[in-house]
Amino acid sequence: MSKPDARENRWEPTERWERRYQEVLDAAAVEFADKGYLGASTKNIADRLSIRQASLYYYLPSKEAALAAVCERGVRAFIGNLRSILENNQAPIADRVQAAVANHLRPLAEQPYADYIRVFLRHRHELPPEPRAVVARLAREYQGLIERLFEDGVARGELRADLDTHLATLAFLGLCNSVISNRSLPQSSTVDQIIGEYAGILCRGMLQADIRQRRK
């Protein structure tokens, strides 16, 4: 007798399940952002959805799994968008840097997406070793893509030849993440204003002098 094909028993998520799963992740992101990982609970996540705690395990088996899924979704969207920015290599580097800053900060204008990013920054280090390693690999991939953007600008003669692209990448991340770490945006600024200002700060320090003069 031949063995049954394992694919015949493989469960495939339905569209309805995928929609509900996204709602569960949204609730988890908000819960973690509000109360921190230690202060959050699967019961509180279930309460946000008005479902029983036991029903939550149909989508996420544990609080650790919920945190891992939230962190992973937050950074994967960044990576996909940043790859598109890198591929648009006909655009001036200043425009591409601004697009990269926008990719990093524009989620702050939308809830619950802003909380995915905040949870990623604040709580990914609280994951167990295996999922923490997965999320850390994605974070390194994202950082590497930013550095590639700056390296491309140097190679094309648009950014300073002596630019340390690794330090520039750390400056990019530190500047953008300083805003994300706050639970709310400064009341005096919109997300688009912050994107424009931060892109200007970065580019003024990196652009070749002649290009910087032309942009004034």
Z-matrix of the N, CA and C atoms (Angstrom, degrees):
N
C 1 1.482
C 2 1.531 1 108.43
N 3 1.315 2 116.67 1 132.54
C 4 1.464 3 119.86 2 -179.06
C 5 1.524 4 109.69 3 -76.70
N 6 1.331 5 115.28 4 150.65
C 7 1.461 6 120.09 5 178.06
C 8 1.519 7 110.23 6 -74.15
N 9 1.334 8 117.19 7 144.19
C 10 1.466 9 118.74 8 177.56
C 11 1.515 10 110.63 9 -66.70
N 12 1.300 11 115.00 10 144.52
C 13 1.463 12 120.85 11 177.61
C 14 1.519 13 108.23 12 -67.97
N 15 1.336 14 116.99 13 125.04
C 16 1.468 15 120.46 14 -179.02
C 17 1.514 16 111.70 15 -59.92
N 18 1.336 17 116.61 16 -27.89
C 19 1.465 18 119.04 17 -178.62
C 20 1.518 19 112.14 18 -66.11
N 21 1.332 20 117.34 19 -23.43
C 22 1.462 21 119.90 20 -178.82
C 23 1.521 22 111.48 21 -67.14
N 24 1.368 23 115.74 22 -26.63
C 25 1.459 24 119.60 23 -177.83
C 26 1.524 25 112.47 24 -101.16
N 27 1.319 26 116.82 25 4.88
C 28 1.462 27 119.65 26 -177.99
C 29 1.520 28 109.70 27 -75.44
N 30 1.335 29 115.00 28 129.89
C 31 1.461 30 119.73 29 -179.26
C 32 1.521 31 109.73 30 -82.52
N 33 1.309 32 116.46 31 133.12
C 34 1.450 33 121.98 32 176.59
C 35 1.521 34 109.07 33 -113.16
N 36 1.332 35 118.01 34 128.09
C 37 1.464 36 119.78 35 -179.57
C 38 1.519 37 112.06 36 -65.26
N 39 1.314 38 116.09 37 141.20
C 40 1.460 39 121.71 38 176.34
C 41 1.527 40 109.26 39 -86.29
N 42 1.329 41 115.73 40 166.51
C 43 1.467 42 119.49 41 176.76
C 44 1.518 43 110.44 42 -60.80
N 45 1.323 44 117.46 43 -38.77
C 46 1.461 45 120.87 44 179.39
C 47 1.527 46 110.80 45 -63.15
N 48 1.353 47 115.74 46 -42.88
C 49 1.465 48 119.31 47 178.87
C 50 1.526 49 110.19 48 -63.32
N 51 1.332 50 117.74 49 -42.81
C 52 1.458 51 121.55 50 -179.48
C 53 1.524 52 110.91 51 -61.33
N 54 1.344 53 117.66 52 -41.29
C 55 1.464 54 120.42 53 178.59
C 56 1.518 55 110.75 54 -63.16
N 57 1.334 56 115.85 55 -44.28
C 58 1.460 57 119.50 56 -179.27
C 59 1.518 58 110.84 57 -67.83
N 60 1.319 59 116.21 58 -38.01
C 61 1.465 60 119.99 59 178.26
C 62 1.523 61 110.04 60 -61.01
N 63 1.325 62 117.89 61 -41.41
C 64 1.461 63 120.75 62 177.74
C 65 1.522 64 110.33 63 -62.77
N 66 1.331 65 117.60 64 -39.61
C 67 1.462 66 120.43 65 177.77
C 68 1.529 67 111.11 66 -63.42
N 69 1.332 68 115.94 67 -39.35
C 70 1.465 69 120.26 68 178.08
C 71 1.526 70 110.21 69 -63.93
N 72 1.330 71 117.24 70 -45.45
C 73 1.462 72 120.11 71 178.43
C 74 1.523 73 111.62 72 -62.82
N 75 1.333 74 117.20 73 -40.24
C 76 1.466 75 120.23 74 177.37
C 77 1.526 76 110.66 75 -59.11
N 78 1.334 77 115.90 76 -45.90
C 79 1.470 78 119.84 77 179.76
C 80 1.520 79 110.87 78 -63.41
N 81 1.326 80 117.05 79 -39.59
C 82 1.463 81 120.69 80 178.92
C 83 1.528 82 110.68 81 -65.20
N 84 1.322 83 117.16 82 -41.72
C 85 1.467 84 120.08 83 179.52
C 86 1.524 85 111.08 84 -61.26
N 87 1.318 86 116.88 85 -44.34
C 88 1.463 87 120.67 86 179.61
C 89 1.528 88 110.25 87 -64.95
N 90 1.327 89 116.89 88 -42.82
C 91 1.467 90 121.11 89 -179.79
C 92 1.526 91 110.95 90 -62.03
N 93 1.317 92 117.69 91 -46.86
C 94 1.463 93 120.22 92 179.53
C 95 1.526 94 111.42 93 -64.76
N 96 1.340 95 117.07 94 -39.75
C 97 1.464 96 120.29 95 179.36
C 98 1.523 97 111.01 96 -66.02
N 99 1.334 98 117.21 97 -37.55
C 100 1.462 99 121.44 98 -178.92
C 101 1.527 100 112.52 99 -73.03
N 102 1.324 101 117.22 100 -44.47
C 103 1.467 102 120.58 101 -168.02
C 104 1.520 103 114.11 102 -116.98
N 105 1.333 104 117.02 103 -2.51
C 106 1.456 105 118.96 104 -175.56
C 107 1.515 106 110.15 105 77.61
N 108 1.321 107 115.77 106 165.17
C 109 1.457 108 119.44 107 -177.37
C 110 1.521 109 111.31 108 -66.07
N 111 1.326 110 117.06 109 -44.46
C 112 1.462 111 120.07 110 -177.46
C 113 1.517 112 111.98 111 -68.01
N 114 1.323 113 116.93 112 -34.29
C 115 1.464 114 120.09 113 -178.28
C 116 1.515 115 114.22 114 -82.60
N 117 1.331 116 117.32 115 -14.77
C 118 1.465 117 120.98 116 -178.89
C 119 1.522 118 110.48 117 -83.69
N 120 1.326 119 115.49 118 161.51
C 121 1.469 120 121.06 119 176.38
C 122 1.515 121 109.26 120 -147.57
N 123 1.336 122 115.30 121 156.84
C 124 1.461 123 118.41 122 177.02
C 125 1.526 124 110.84 123 -64.88
N 126 1.334 125 117.37 124 -29.32
C 127 1.472 126 119.63 125 177.17
C 128 1.524 127 110.46 126 -64.23
N 129 1.340 128 116.46 127 -41.52
C 130 1.462 129 118.86 128 179.01
C 131 1.527 130 111.59 129 -67.49
N 132 1.328 131 116.52 130 -36.30
C 133 1.473 132 119.26 131 176.02
C 134 1.521 133 109.72 132 -63.04
N 135 1.334 134 116.56 133 -45.02
C 136 1.464 135 120.77 134 178.78
C 137 1.525 136 110.71 135 -62.40
N 138 1.340 137 117.20 136 -40.13
C 139 1.473 138 120.82 137 179.46
C 140 1.526 139 111.13 138 -61.43
N 141 1.327 140 117.19 139 -36.77
C 142 1.467 141 119.95 140 178.58
C 143 1.527 142 111.19 141 -63.08
N 144 1.318 143 116.51 142 -26.92
C 145 1.465 144 121.60 143 -178.67
C 146 1.525 145 112.04 144 -98.17
N 147 1.341 146 115.75 145 -2.68
C 148 1.476 147 121.46 146 -177.50
C 149 1.527 148 111.28 147 58.14
N 150 1.336 149 115.30 148 43.68
C 151 1.455 150 120.35 149 175.52
C 152 1.524 151 108.68 150 -127.86
N 153 1.323 152 116.85 151 166.41
C 154 1.458 153 120.48 152 176.53
C 155 1.524 154 110.33 153 -72.39
N 156 1.323 155 115.99 154 149.82
C 157 1.457 156 120.00 155 179.35
C 158 1.528 157 111.37 156 -58.31
N 159 1.322 158 116.46 157 -37.81
C 160 1.468 159 120.04 158 -179.44
C 161 1.521 160 111.53 159 -63.00
N 162 1.326 161 117.33 160 -32.04
C 163 1.463 162 120.32 161 -179.71
C 164 1.520 163 111.84 162 -68.50
N 165 1.332 164 116.81 163 -25.31
C 166 1.462 165 120.78 164 -179.01
C 167 1.527 166 111.51 165 -64.35
N 168 1.331 167 116.34 166 -31.07
C 169 1.459 168 120.36 167 -175.71
C 170 1.526 169 112.70 168 -71.48
N 171 1.320 170 116.36 169 -9.24
C 172 1.459 171 119.98 170 173.58
C 173 1.531 172 110.10 171 -70.03
N 174 1.339 173 115.57 172 -22.54
C 175 1.459 174 121.48 173 -177.76
C 176 1.527 175 112.61 174 -109.68
N 177 1.322 176 116.55 175 -39.24
C 178 1.458 177 121.26 176 -178.63
C 179 1.519 178 109.03 177 -138.19
N 180 1.323 179 119.09 178 123.14
C 181 1.453 180 120.65 179 -172.67
C 182 1.520 181 114.99 180 -75.23
N 183 1.337 182 118.27 181 -14.85
C 184 1.459 183 120.09 182 -175.99
C 185 1.526 184 110.18 183 -162.93
N 186 1.334 185 115.27 184 168.96
C 187 1.461 186 119.84 185 175.10
C 188 1.528 187 110.37 186 -65.03
N 189 1.334 188 116.53 187 -37.23
C 190 1.467 189 120.11 188 178.24
C 191 1.530 190 111.31 189 -61.54
N 192 1.340 191 115.59 190 -41.37
C 193 1.469 192 119.99 191 178.99
C 194 1.522 193 110.54 192 -65.60
N 195 1.333 194 117.01 193 -36.11
C 196 1.464 195 120.55 194 178.36
C 197 1.524 196 110.42 195 -64.89
N 198 1.335 197 117.20 196 -44.62
C 199 1.454 198 120.22 197 179.54
C 200 1.530 199 110.87 198 -63.97
N 201 1.324 200 117.05 199 -42.43
C 202 1.466 201 120.56 200 179.38
C 203 1.523 202 110.88 201 -61.11
N 204 1.327 203 117.10 202 -43.56
C 205 1.466 204 120.77 203 -178.42
C 206 1.522 205 111.18 204 -66.21
N 207 1.334 206 117.25 205 -40.66
C 208 1.467 207 120.95 206 179.21
C 209 1.527 208 110.03 207 -64.31
N 210 1.327 209 117.14 208 -47.24
C 211 1.467 210 120.84 209 -179.40
C 212 1.527 211 111.23 210 -62.01
N 213 1.312 212 116.12 211 -42.41
C 214 1.459 213 120.02 212 -176.24
C 215 1.513 214 111.51 213 -67.77
N 216 1.332 215 116.57 214 -42.68
C 217 1.468 216 118.68 215 179.71
C 218 1.519 217 110.78 216 -64.50
N 219 1.328 218 116.78 217 -38.00
C 220 1.451 219 119.94 218 -178.80
C 221 1.518 220 112.49 219 -60.19
N 222 1.317 221 117.87 220 -45.50
C 223 1.462 222 120.31 221 -175.30
C 224 1.530 223 111.76 222 -82.47
N 225 1.332 224 119.55 223 -30.21
C 226 1.469 225 120.24 224 -179.72
C 227 1.529 226 111.53 225 -63.07
N 228 1.329 227 117.57 226 -37.25
C 229 1.464 228 120.01 227 178.10
C 230 1.529 229 110.43 228 -64.45
N 231 1.340 230 116.92 229 -40.59
C 232 1.461 231 120.74 230 176.81
C 233 1.524 232 110.68 231 -58.55
N 234 1.329 233 116.11 232 -45.56
C 235 1.462 234 121.03 233 -175.79
C 236 1.526 235 110.96 234 -63.50
N 237 1.325 236 116.95 235 -46.79
C 238 1.458 237 120.33 236 -179.45
C 239 1.512 238 112.51 237 -60.29
N 240 1.331 239 117.14 238 -44.40
C 241 1.459 240 120.75 239 179.94
C 242 1.526 241 111.69 240 -67.40
N 243 1.322 242 116.33 241 -39.05
C 244 1.460 243 119.31 242 -178.46
C 245 1.522 244 111.50 243 -68.05
N 246 1.312 245 117.87 244 -34.01
C 247 1.467 246 120.08 245 175.60
C 248 1.531 247 110.69 246 -60.45
N 249 1.325 248 117.19 247 -39.73
C 250 1.472 249 120.56 248 178.00
C 251 1.525 250 110.97 249 -64.05
N 252 1.330 251 116.87 250 -37.97
C 253 1.467 252 120.73 251 178.48
C 254 1.524 253 110.26 252 -65.14
N 255 1.318 254 116.92 253 -41.32
C 256 1.462 255 120.87 254 178.87
C 257 1.525 256 111.41 255 -63.86
N 258 1.317 257 116.73 256 -37.07
C 259 1.464 258 120.71 257 -178.96
C 260 1.518 259 112.35 258 -69.95
N 261 1.329 260 116.86 259 -22.75
C 262 1.469 261 120.75 260 179.68
C 263 1.524 262 108.97 261 -82.89
N 264 1.338 263 116.21 262 63.93
C 265 1.461 264 119.76 263 -170.68
C 266 1.521 265 113.89 264 -83.93
N 267 1.327 266 118.65 265 6.18
C 268 1.456 267 121.03 266 174.43
C 269 1.520 268 111.64 267 -88.93
N 270 1.321 269 117.52 268 -15.81
C 271 1.460 270 121.11 269 -179.08
C 272 1.528 271 109.99 270 -78.69
N 273 1.346 272 118.00 271 149.01
C 274 1.472 273 120.42 272 176.12
C 275 1.526 274 110.47 273 -58.11
N 276 1.329 275 116.09 274 149.37
C 277 1.462 276 120.05 275 -176.38
C 278 1.530 277 111.53 276 -61.74
N 279 1.334 278 117.55 277 -34.08
C 280 1.466 279 119.25 278 179.81
C 281 1.524 280 110.69 279 -62.58
N 282 1.326 281 116.81 280 -38.59
C 283 1.464 282 120.22 281 178.03
C 284 1.527 283 110.80 282 -67.81
N 285 1.327 284 116.51 283 -37.41
C 286 1.456 285 120.19 284 -179.09
C 287 1.527 286 110.96 285 -71.68
N 288 1.332 287 116.76 286 -36.25
C 289 1.468 288 119.52 287 175.42
C 290 1.524 289 109.94 288 -64.05
N 291 1.334 290 116.60 289 -42.79
C 292 1.462 291 118.81 290 178.59
C 293 1.528 292 110.41 291 -63.74
N 294 1.327 293 117.40 292 -38.44
C 295 1.467 294 120.19 293 177.51
C 296 1.521 295 110.78 294 -63.78
N 297 1.332 296 116.98 295 -37.67
C 298 1.468 297 120.53 296 178.54
C 299 1.517 298 110.94 297 -67.38
N 300 1.332 299 117.16 298 -40.41
C 301 1.471 300 120.48 299 176.28
C 302 1.525 301 109.75 300 -63.53
N 303 1.328 302 116.27 301 -41.88
C 304 1.471 303 119.98 302 178.84
C 305 1.521 304 110.83 303 -63.01
N 306 1.313 305 116.85 304 -41.20
C 307 1.461 306 120.75 305 177.67
C 308 1.528 307 110.71 306 -58.34
N 309 1.314 308 116.61 307 -37.22
C 310 1.457 309 121.98 308 -177.62
C 311 1.522 310 112.27 309 -76.61
N 312 1.340 311 116.65 310 -35.44
C 313 1.465 312 119.86 311 -170.27
C 314 1.529 313 115.39 312 -107.02
N 315 1.342 314 117.92 313 -23.13
C 316 1.459 315 118.10 314 -175.26
C 317 1.526 316 113.87 315 -61.32
N 318 1.351 317 120.38 316 -29.70
C 319 1.465 318 118.66 317 175.98
C 320 1.525 319 113.82 318 -57.32
N 321 1.350 320 117.37 319 -19.88
C 322 1.462 321 119.45 320 179.42
C 323 1.521 322 112.20 321 -64.90
N 324 1.329 323 116.94 322 -19.29
C 325 1.461 324 120.60 323 -179.26
C 326 1.520 325 112.26 324 -80.76
N 327 1.328 326 117.35 325 -8.32
C 328 1.458 327 120.22 326 -175.35
C 329 1.529 328 110.58 327 -127.97
N 330 1.310 329 114.81 328 134.60
C 331 1.455 330 120.27 329 171.76
C 332 1.518 331 108.54 330 -104.44
N 333 1.322 332 118.65 331 142.40
C 334 1.471 333 127.59 332 6.45
C 335 1.528 334 114.38 333 -92.24
N 336 1.353 335 117.52 334 12.43
C 337 1.455 336 118.94 335 -172.96
C 338 1.527 337 111.88 336 -63.23
N 339 1.332 338 116.95 337 -32.84
C 340 1.458 339 119.48 338 177.89
C 341 1.524 340 111.31 339 -59.60
N 342 1.324 341 116.27 340 -35.33
C 343 1.459 342 119.34 341 -178.11
C 344 1.525 343 112.25 342 -71.81
N 345 1.326 344 118.57 343 -28.74
C 346 1.467 345 120.10 344 174.51
C 347 1.529 346 109.98 345 -58.11
N 348 1.335 347 116.08 346 -44.08
C 349 1.453 348 120.34 347 -177.09
C 350 1.521 349 110.32 348 -71.00
N 351 1.320 350 116.93 349 -40.46
C 352 1.470 351 119.52 350 178.80
C 353 1.523 352 111.15 351 -63.24
N 354 1.317 353 116.13 352 -41.90
C 355 1.468 354 119.54 353 179.33
C 356 1.528 355 110.31 354 -64.62
N 357 1.317 356 116.52 355 -41.29
C 358 1.460 357 120.01 356 178.10
C 359 1.536 358 110.77 357 -57.74
N 360 1.332 359 117.17 358 -45.95
C 361 1.455 360 120.57 359 -177.24
C 362 1.529 361 112.24 360 -69.41
N 363 1.326 362 116.37 361 -40.75
C 364 1.459 363 119.94 362 -171.06
C 365 1.520 364 114.32 363 -87.34
N 366 1.333 365 117.35 364 -31.84
C 367 1.463 366 118.22 365 -164.49
C 368 1.526 367 115.31 366 -124.83
N 369 1.325 368 118.89 367 1.04
C 370 1.460 369 117.94 368 -178.09
C 371 1.530 370 111.81 369 -64.22
N 372 1.334 371 117.22 370 -26.21
C 373 1.464 372 120.07 371 -179.79
C 374 1.529 373 112.17 372 -72.87
N 375 1.336 374 116.93 373 -9.60
C 376 1.467 375 120.28 374 178.60
C 377 1.530 376 112.59 375 -91.05
N 378 1.313 377 116.43 376 0.69
C 379 1.463 378 120.12 377 177.88
C 380 1.530 379 110.78 378 -71.41
N 381 1.327 380 116.60 379 154.06
C 382 1.472 381 119.94 380 170.48
C 383 1.525 382 109.92 381 -61.72
N 384 1.340 383 117.99 382 161.49
C 385 1.473 384 121.47 383 -171.56
C 386 1.525 385 115.59 384 -52.64
N 387 1.333 386 118.62 385 -46.56
C 388 1.467 387 119.55 386 -174.04
C 389 1.524 388 112.72 387 -66.29
N 390 1.358 389 119.44 388 -54.04
C 391 1.471 390 117.41 389 177.85
C 392 1.519 391 112.62 390 -67.08
N 393 1.336 392 117.59 391 -28.81
C 394 1.472 393 119.59 392 176.45
C 395 1.527 394 110.40 393 -62.63
N 396 1.333 395 116.70 394 -38.81
C 397 1.463 396 120.68 395 178.80
C 398 1.522 397 111.26 396 -65.26
N 399 1.340 398 117.10 397 -38.06
C 400 1.473 399 120.78 398 178.50
C 401 1.518 400 110.26 399 -64.08
N 402 1.320 401 116.50 400 -47.40
C 403 1.462 402 120.95 401 -178.61
C 404 1.529 403 110.38 402 -67.37
N 405 1.332 404 117.58 403 -37.44
C 406 1.466 405 120.53 404 177.91
C 407 1.520 406 110.87 405 -63.43
N 408 1.344 407 116.75 406 -38.30
C 409 1.466 408 119.70 407 177.88
C 410 1.521 409 110.70 408 -63.16
N 411 1.330 410 117.24 409 -41.27
C 412 1.462 411 120.73 410 178.03
C 413 1.525 412 111.10 411 -65.45
N 414 1.329 413 117.17 412 -38.81
C 415 1.462 414 120.78 413 178.40
C 416 1.531 415 110.37 414 -63.78
N 417 1.331 416 117.18 415 -40.93
C 418 1.468 417 120.37 416 177.72
C 419 1.528 418 111.00 417 -65.69
N 420 1.333 419 116.22 418 -36.93
C 421 1.465 420 119.72 419 177.70
C 422 1.521 421 110.34 420 -63.23
N 423 1.315 422 117.16 421 -43.50
C 424 1.457 423 121.01 422 179.48
C 425 1.529 424 110.62 423 -63.77
N 426 1.325 425 116.54 424 -45.44
C 427 1.457 426 120.25 425 178.57
C 428 1.524 427 110.78 426 -61.19
N 429 1.323 428 116.46 427 -39.37
C 430 1.456 429 120.01 428 178.88
C 431 1.522 430 112.49 429 -64.20
N 432 1.322 431 117.34 430 -35.05
C 433 1.470 432 120.56 431 178.41
C 434 1.523 433 111.02 432 -67.99
N 435 1.324 434 117.27 433 -38.80
C 436 1.466 435 119.60 434 176.51
C 437 1.522 436 110.05 435 -62.15
N 438 1.347 437 115.80 436 -44.66
C 439 1.463 438 118.53 437 179.81
C 440 1.522 439 110.86 438 -63.34
N 441 1.329 440 117.91 439 -36.67
C 442 1.470 441 120.74 440 176.60
C 443 1.523 442 111.17 441 -60.88
N 444 1.327 443 116.80 442 -37.87
C 445 1.465 444 120.72 443 178.25
C 446 1.523 445 110.38 444 -60.55
N 447 1.322 446 116.87 445 -45.28
C 448 1.459 447 120.35 446 179.25
C 449 1.536 448 111.46 447 -68.59
N 450 1.314 449 116.77 448 -39.24
C 451 1.468 450 119.71 449 177.14
C 452 1.530 451 111.13 450 -60.67
N 453 1.330 452 116.21 451 -38.62
C 454 1.461 453 120.19 452 178.67
C 455 1.524 454 110.43 453 -64.77
N 456 1.342 455 115.76 454 -40.47
C 457 1.462 456 119.29 455 178.00
C 458 1.510 457 112.68 456 -62.96
N 459 1.328 458 116.75 457 -38.32
C 460 1.471 459 120.45 458 176.66
C 461 1.528 460 110.11 459 -66.68
N 462 1.329 461 116.54 460 -45.37
C 463 1.464 462 120.87 461 -177.69
C 464 1.529 463 111.60 462 -62.16
N 465 1.304 464 117.20 463 -32.37
C 466 1.461 465 121.26 464 -179.24
C 467 1.521 466 112.65 465 -87.05
N 468 1.320 467 117.54 466 -0.77
C 469 1.454 468 121.54 467 177.53
C 470 1.517 469 114.12 468 79.31
N 471 1.301 470 118.17 469 12.61
C 472 1.466 471 120.88 470 179.30
C 473 1.526 472 112.17 471 -90.18
N 474 1.327 473 116.84 472 -30.75
C 475 1.455 474 121.40 473 175.71
C 476 1.523 475 109.21 474 -103.56
N 477 1.306 476 116.02 475 157.79
C 478 1.461 477 121.64 476 -178.36
C 479 1.527 478 111.81 477 -53.43
N 480 1.311 479 116.28 478 136.91
C 481 1.469 480 120.74 479 -178.89
C 482 1.519 481 112.11 480 -64.99
N 483 1.355 482 116.71 481 -27.58
C 484 1.460 483 120.49 482 -178.40
C 485 1.529 484 112.42 483 -93.55
N 486 1.329 485 116.88 484 11.06
C 487 1.462 486 119.78 485 -177.70
C 488 1.526 487 110.62 486 -65.94
N 489 1.324 488 116.84 487 129.72
C 490 1.460 489 121.56 488 172.24
C 491 1.529 490 106.64 489 -83.91
N 492 1.317 491 116.79 490 101.86
C 493 1.475 492 120.27 491 -172.66
C 494 1.525 493 112.14 492 -67.21
N 495 1.324 494 117.26 493 -27.96
C 496 1.468 495 119.14 494 177.58
C 497 1.523 496 110.25 495 -68.18
N 498 1.333 497 117.33 496 -46.06
C 499 1.463 498 120.23 497 178.36
C 500 1.533 499 110.59 498 -66.36
N 501 1.328 500 116.56 499 -36.09
C 502 1.466 501 119.50 500 177.26
C 503 1.522 502 110.61 501 -62.42
N 504 1.327 503 116.54 502 -37.95
C 505 1.465 504 121.08 503 177.57
C 506 1.527 505 110.75 504 -64.46
N 507 1.317 506 116.96 505 -43.63
C 508 1.464 507 120.43 506 178.10
C 509 1.535 508 110.66 507 -63.80
N 510 1.346 509 116.81 508 -37.26
C 511 1.463 510 120.13 509 177.13
C 512 1.525 511 110.80 510 -64.22
N 513 1.327 512 116.03 511 -43.42
C 514 1.471 513 121.24 512 177.29
C 515 1.527 514 110.10 513 -56.48
N 516 1.327 515 116.34 514 -51.36
C 517 1.461 516 120.65 515 -176.51
C 518 1.530 517 111.18 516 -65.82
N 519 1.331 518 116.92 517 -42.83
C 520 1.462 519 119.63 518 -179.23
C 521 1.516 520 112.20 519 -63.67
N 522 1.330 521 115.85 520 -41.86
C 523 1.462 522 120.45 521 -179.28
C 524 1.524 523 111.04 522 -64.86
N 525 1.324 524 116.53 523 -49.44
C 526 1.466 525 120.16 524 -177.72
C 527 1.530 526 111.76 525 -69.04
N 528 1.324 527 116.49 526 -41.77
C 529 1.465 528 119.19 527 -176.31
C 530 1.522 529 112.53 528 -69.53
N 531 1.334 530 117.37 529 -21.36
C 532 1.459 531 119.57 530 178.43
C 533 1.524 532 111.14 531 -63.77
N 534 1.331 533 116.64 532 -32.63
C 535 1.464 534 120.80 533 177.76
C 536 1.520 535 110.58 534 -77.18
N 537 1.328 536 116.23 535 -42.66
C 538 1.458 537 120.70 536 -176.40
C 539 1.520 538 111.34 537 -63.32
N 540 1.322 539 116.89 538 -32.99
C 541 1.461 540 120.48 539 -176.90
C 542 1.520 541 112.49 540 -63.72
N 543 1.324 542 117.68 541 -24.70
C 544 1.455 543 120.38 542 176.92
C 545 1.521 544 110.17 543 -75.69
N 546 1.323 545 116.15 544 144.24
C 547 1.474 546 120.23 545 -179.57
C 548 1.520 547 111.58 546 -71.11
N 549 1.338 548 116.85 547 -22.10
C 550 1.465 549 120.55 548 178.87
C 551 1.523 550 108.85 549 -141.14
N 552 1.327 551 115.94 550 157.72
C 553 1.458 552 121.60 551 -179.86
C 554 1.528 553 110.25 552 -78.98
N 555 1.346 554 117.45 553 156.15
C 556 1.464 555 119.66 554 172.34
C 557 1.526 556 110.76 555 -56.88
N 558 1.300 557 117.71 556 133.57
C 559 1.464 558 120.55 557 -175.97
C 560 1.517 559 112.57 558 -65.31
N 561 1.313 560 116.81 559 -22.98
C 562 1.469 561 120.14 560 -176.11
C 563 1.524 562 112.79 561 -83.51
N 564 1.341 563 118.64 562 -4.97
C 565 1.463 564 120.72 563 -174.15
C 566 1.523 565 111.24 564 -134.93
N 567 1.323 566 115.26 565 146.70
C 568 1.460 567 121.03 566 171.20
C 569 1.527 568 109.11 567 -92.59
N 570 1.315 569 116.07 568 167.04
C 571 1.459 570 119.52 569 177.06
C 572 1.522 571 110.75 570 -60.19
N 573 1.336 572 117.72 571 -42.29
C 574 1.462 573 120.32 572 -179.32
C 575 1.524 574 111.69 573 -64.28
N 576 1.330 575 117.22 574 -36.37
C 577 1.468 576 119.86 575 177.33
C 578 1.523 577 111.13 576 -65.74
N 579 1.319 578 116.09 577 -41.09
C 580 1.465 579 120.09 578 178.94
C 581 1.525 580 110.22 579 -65.22
N 582 1.335 581 116.84 580 -42.16
C 583 1.470 582 120.55 581 178.19
C 584 1.529 583 110.44 582 -58.49
N 585 1.329 584 117.21 583 -48.04
C 586 1.456 585 121.02 584 -179.03
C 587 1.522 586 112.23 585 -63.03
N 588 1.336 587 116.01 586 -42.31
C 589 1.459 588 119.77 587 -179.05
C 590 1.521 589 111.69 588 -67.63
N 591 1.315 590 116.98 589 -43.70
C 592 1.458 591 120.17 590 -178.79
C 593 1.522 592 111.69 591 -68.26
N 594 1.324 593 117.06 592 -39.24
C 595 1.463 594 119.73 593 176.07
C 596 1.526 595 110.31 594 -62.01
N 597 1.332 596 116.92 595 -39.45
C 598 1.460 597 120.98 596 177.87
C 599 1.521 598 112.08 597 -64.51
N 600 1.335 599 117.07 598 -42.38
C 601 1.468 600 120.90 599 178.38
C 602 1.522 601 110.52 600 -60.04
N 603 1.318 602 116.37 601 -46.49
C 604 1.454 603 120.25 602 -179.47
C 605 1.524 604 111.71 603 -64.76
N 606 1.321 605 116.80 604 -47.96
C 607 1.464 606 119.78 605 -174.70
C 608 1.528 607 111.90 606 -68.64
N 609 1.314 608 118.16 607 -35.85
C 610 1.469 609 119.26 608 179.88
C 611 1.525 610 111.52 609 -61.81
N 612 1.316 611 116.42 610 -29.10
C 613 1.454 612 119.38 611 179.50
C 614 1.514 613 113.87 612 -87.86
N 615 1.331 614 118.08 613 -12.48
C 616 1.463 615 120.18 614 -172.85
C 617 1.520 616 114.33 615 -115.45
N 618 1.329 617 118.34 616 -28.32
C 619 1.461 618 120.44 617 -173.59
C 620 1.526 619 111.84 618 -67.14
N 621 1.327 620 115.93 619 148.72
C 622 1.454 621 120.75 620 170.34
C 623 1.526 622 108.68 621 -57.91
N 624 1.325 623 116.96 622 147.74
C 625 1.464 624 121.37 623 -173.19
C 626 1.524 625 112.48 624 -57.58
N 627 1.349 626 117.63 625 -42.88
C 628 1.459 627 119.11 626 -177.60
C 629 1.522 628 111.88 627 -67.07
N 630 1.322 629 117.12 628 -36.79
C 631 1.468 630 120.25 629 177.92
C 632 1.527 631 108.97 630 -68.96
N 633 1.316 632 117.07 631 -39.90
C 634 1.462 633 120.85 632 179.48
C 635 1.521 634 110.77 633 -60.93
N 636 1.352 635 116.55 634 -39.99
C 637 1.451 636 120.23 635 178.89
C 638 1.519 637 111.54 636 -65.38
N 639 1.334 638 116.94 637 -40.90
C 640 1.469 639 120.65 638 -179.59
C 641 1.523 640 112.30 639 -64.45
N 642 1.330 641 117.45 640 -28.18
C 643 1.453 642 120.76 641 -176.93
C 644 1.519 643 113.20 642 -84.60
N 645 1.326 644 117.58 643 -7.36
C 646 1.471 645 120.32 644 -179.57
C 647 1.518 646 110.63 645 -72.69
